[in-house]
Amino acid sequence: MPAHTAGISDEAGFDLVVLGSGAAGLAAALVGGVHGARVLLAEKAEVIGGTTAMSGGCTWVPANHHMLAAGLSDSADDALRYIRAVAPPGWAEVEEPLWQAFVAQAPAMLAFVEQHSASAASPTRTPTRPVRGCAAATCRRGRCASRGSGRGGGASGPRRCRTA
Ligand SMILES: Cc1cc2nc3c(=O)[nH]c(=O)nc-3n(C[C@H](O)[C@H](O)[C@H](O)COP(=O)(O)OP(=O)(O)OC[C@H]3O[C@@H](n4cnc5c(N)ncnc54)[C@H](O)[C@@H]3O)c2cc1C
């Protein structure tokens, strides 16, 4: 596969080198760029986007600013209860710190990406799929933010709750 490195001289210096142009890589590169870093984003495939480019495009962000502005209530605690309820047995032992970081930081992440890029999301109208045995209160309409009409994506999710 040919490497496309036109315009990058041997002397070019970078503060941040990001490998991969999916959502994670693009977000990392965006953060670096906004904070003044010279960023090199390298992609091994012929096209950018990775798996992200093939995804349904739903960014699941509880308590995101769009839903709160629309008067939809939500909280990090409710989101955490939902995640714990739908996660397979044993996952919490490893994942709990990540879940906590996610519900705490995801709303700011979405706002940051929208503020500093051309990406604008709108919350989907459908709720996170109510799962059998889950307290309905932990499911919230508007958690799934996507580009476009806001019709898709929101109903995805696990079908069964592990605990009530
Ligand atoms: C059909 C489908 C639908 C989905 N729908 C949703 C959805 O609606 N909502 C949701 O939240 N998630 C969805 N997902 C999951 C979601 O797409 C992935 O979790 C997400 O895209 C992963 O992002 P990423 O940046 O970590 O990886 P990727 O988007 O896969 O990006 C990784 C990139 O790194 C590149 N790369 C790898 N190694 C190197 C290297 N050494 N050097 C340079 N580049 C490298 C790859 O080529 C790739 O471009 C869906 C997934 C699929 C398959």
The ligand as an ORCA input file, in Angstrom:
! r2SCAN-3c Opt
* xyz 0 1
  C     -22.098     -1.679     11.780
  C     -21.663     -0.950     13.050
  C     -22.516     -0.013     13.616
  C     -22.149      0.646     14.781
  N     -22.987      1.585     15.301
  C     -22.606      2.268     16.415
  C     -23.431      3.293     16.932
  O     -24.467      3.640     16.397
  N     -23.007      3.909     18.062
  C     -21.826      3.595     18.685
  O     -21.504      4.202     19.709
  N     -21.028      2.630     18.199
  C     -21.387      1.975     17.081
  N     -20.570      1.010     16.582
  C     -19.297      0.798     17.256
  C     -18.375      1.964     16.891
  O     -18.421      2.179     15.494
  C     -16.930      1.683     17.351
  O     -16.925      1.352     18.720
  C     -16.092      2.928     17.135
  O     -16.206      3.379     15.795
  C     -14.629      2.654     17.476
  O     -13.943      3.858     17.226
  P     -12.381      3.859     17.269
  O     -11.938      5.243     16.939
  O     -11.918      3.263     18.557
  O     -11.954      2.810     16.141
  P     -12.098      2.901     14.548
  O     -13.218      3.796     14.121
  O     -12.104      1.506     14.022
  O     -10.769      3.621     14.114
  C      -9.510      2.979     14.224
  C      -8.666      3.441     13.044
  O      -7.295      3.172     13.335
  C      -6.690      2.735     12.149
  N      -5.465      2.074     12.552
  C      -5.332      0.913     13.218
  N      -4.030      0.654     13.455
  C      -3.329      1.684     12.941
  C      -1.952      1.992     12.868
  N      -1.012      1.173     13.394
  N      -1.568      3.121     12.270
  C      -2.497      3.970     11.730
  N      -3.830      3.720     11.767
  C      -4.233      2.593     12.363
  C      -7.742      1.877     11.488
  O      -7.484      1.699     10.118
  C      -8.997      2.726     11.746
  O      -9.215      3.679     10.731
  C     -20.911      0.352     15.408
  C     -20.050     -0.593     14.834
  C     -20.416     -1.229     13.664
  C     -19.455     -2.207     13.027
*
